[in-house]
Amino acid sequence: MDASVLLALRDPAGIPFYPVVFQALYILTWALHAAFVLLALGSMGLSLYGTLKQKHDQNWKTLTPHLIQTGKISVSLLIVLGVAPLLFTQVIYDPNWYTTNTLSGMWVFIFIYVLIVGYMMYYWYFYANKAKAGGGKLIGIISFAVLVFAGILMHNFAVTSIMPNEWMNMYAPNGVVDNSGWTFNVDIIRLVFMVSLTVPVVGIFLQNYSRFISTREDSTKELVDYTASLGTKLGTIGLLISAVAFVVWMMRVGYLMHPVIIATIVGVLVLLFMVMTNKNSYVTTGVLVVVALLISGVRELIRFDLMAELGYSIYDYPVNLEIPSITMFLLTFLILGGVGVAYLLTMSWKVGKTKGVFDGSQDKAVNKLGNYTLAIMGLWMATFFGWGMTILFKNIL
Ligand code: HEM
């Protein structure tokens, strides 16, 4: 692939801020997306096993609906959190993203429907299981398969986007233009690694679950011990499988001795030790976040090097500084996002820790955070629409 083609595909308007900032935000937000992808698929997958045991086993009777609920919320979060890396990738790697969307156009189109159908069926599964313990098995399995397929489609887009040398062959195999939009590429070991991560993630989730419910008066010691031990088993086995898949993937792409890869492997080993000893799963989760950021960094490293070799460096992207919009973005992300998420998390934490019904209006911290969130949101809306209208009228009047 000639660099001039890639450079011609860039946005002629340039980008509004320094590329390294978009790159860092991409790494951060993709790690968040991946975290909820893995939690969604992991908890949903385990809940399907739970539906088989739920009727006769007291532990699974409690755990299964909780896993289904966790997966349900995680799907909505993974969708919201998928938008952010999508925006950042199309800012600095627009030649890759848009070429992929053209070559795999049909799959992009199908992806939306796959997601809608898969998520709607998840709700069906949720309600069927709520109505009857052990219910909704078949619909749950189909929904799970559909959502996994959505992930395989995402994988296809990610892989096709880093194959610029092959684009011409995909567009016109043997010189005949194929504009069907059915291009599909899979890198099996990379995919196996991504999917394998669902197991340790759900394992660490279970350790957290056990720790969280251990202080509740209405939870049994049996459930606390069972979930902790199941979490340790799944976390340990899952991490070992993921570590092997990761090493094979890195050997294949020739990166095994790279410092970022070595740091990731060390991170995984530390994580393995922490999961096996299960001293404090909340600290383990902190290390998991660091490992997730490293894995996201590895994905970006592969893409960055590959593109740089072809003469396309994101650091050379023309910058057309636009301070107000980046300021607005960062303030929204950090202040509105930060306070809003703190409010929701505080409330969820307290709901989970309270026996009976939690009344948020009687809680000082929840009240304060709720009021701050509303005030900041009001201010944000006034600024957003006021500013937009001013610019619009200034331009057209
Ligand atoms: C159930 C639904 C989904 C699943 C299971 C899923 C899973 C995945 C996986 C496994 C990857 C990594 C692929 C790889 O590197 O090989 C990925 C990447 C990504 N996903 Fe998702 N995803 C889902 C939905 C979404 C949605 C709705 C969005 C956007 C709104 C999104 C945005 C992204 C982006 C931007 C990337 C990175 C692409 C790149 O680097 O080229 N995903 N997703």
Residues whose N, C-alpha, C, O or C-beta is under 5 A from the ligand:
A	BS01	HEM	V37 L78 I79 G82 V83 P85 L86 L147 A150 G151 M154 H155 F157 A158 S161 M194
